[in-house]
Amino acid sequence: MSIEKQIGEWFGHFHAHPEISWKEVETTKKISEILTEMNVPHHTFDDVTGVVAEIGEGDRIIAVRADIDALWQEVDGVYRANHSCGHDANMSIVLGALSYLQEQTLGSRIRFIFQPAEEKGNGAKSMIERGAIDGVSHLFGVHLRPQEEIPFGKVSPAIHHGAAIFLEGKVKGADAHGARPQQGKNALDPIFAIAQFLKTIYFSPYEAYSAKLTKVQAGGDSLNIIPGNALFAIDARAQSNSVLNELKERIDAGIHSIAELHGVDIELNWSDYTPAAEVSEEAASIAKEAIFESVGEEAFAPAIITSGSDDFHFYTIHNPDLKAAMIGVGADLGPGLHHPNMTFNQDALDMGAKVLAATLATASFFR
């Protein structure tokens, strides 16, 4: 069986058997089975899902990371695990790259990190804690890109993701009869103030950033009760880590002022922080050279700047000396990432595997 056909079969299996973050048990088993069949040394973990494998020899280590989890979302009226972010493709591309590399002479060891829980934003940390990037000099990732970023047949050497963090809040006021509002503290009033406040946060127009309410829950079935309690959530993003940190501080301060103004308590819980990309020019240059070599100069696309986030960048936050870049593969992907009915041109799988294999091989000889 050709490597291209094998990649397609792997994709078909992963696509048909999605598992959500931290529950990728069967996915881990399948990857381990594939690596065993390929005679590739690897290990799993007793306490988390995921697999780490290695080929080649030498003191230097080049690594590549594939995310393995699926989203939990409504598809055709039913909530289920769904690979609408393309992690089924990412796994298949990385396994395909490994297959191509088995036929080549390498200049160093190459480590393959099959990481859980990217969608939760903390899977990378679990791999870091278990030594997955210990001794690694260069780290690469790969991800399919939507139509609006690059077309099918094009490959970018780097994706500049933005930073993201999420806030869950609870307003604690007091219920009141609709005819006697003075006896209560309406939880909706501070939430409306928060919505307006978010629109008054400004940074330089040269900086990309956003903050918006993404959830509000208050009240019950009775329309004559003023709700004293409410839940809300905010999605905050910026293209740089420094701007996101300042954005978070301003939101914190503003909400505490709003709570004081309205005489209510507002509990805040920030979670799922994902840092912005810290792309290595050296790593991106290696990927660019590999694109030219493996699929031709006409397939090259410039670096992608996207407001989306990826926990891949925790690896460089943990180790600032790590030279990292994530390759973006044009795949005619639509209607969009995280859309429940996302589809793409599966010919992009083999193209991505060839580019990634060339990138890792080039990096293995890089000095």
Buried (B, 14 or more C-beta within 10 A) or exposed (E): EEBBEBBBEBBEBBBEBBBBBBBBEEBBEBBBEBBEEBEBEBEBBEEBBBBBBBBBEEEBBBBBBBBBBBBBBEBEEEEBBBBBBBBBBBBBBBBBBBBBBBEBEBBBBBBBBBBBBBBBBBBBBBBBEBEBBEEBBBBBBBBBBBBEBBBBBBBBBBBBBBBBBBBBBBBBBBBBEEEEEEEBBBBBBBBEBBBEBBEEBEBEEEBBBBBEBEEBEBBEEEEEBBBBBBBBBBBBBBBBBEBBBBBBEBBEEBBEEBBEEBEBEBEBEBEBBBBBBBBBEBBBBBBBBBBBBBBEEEBBBEBBBBBBBBBBBBBBBBBEEBBBBBBBBBBBBBEEBBBBEBEBBBBBBBBBBBBBBBBBBBBBEBE
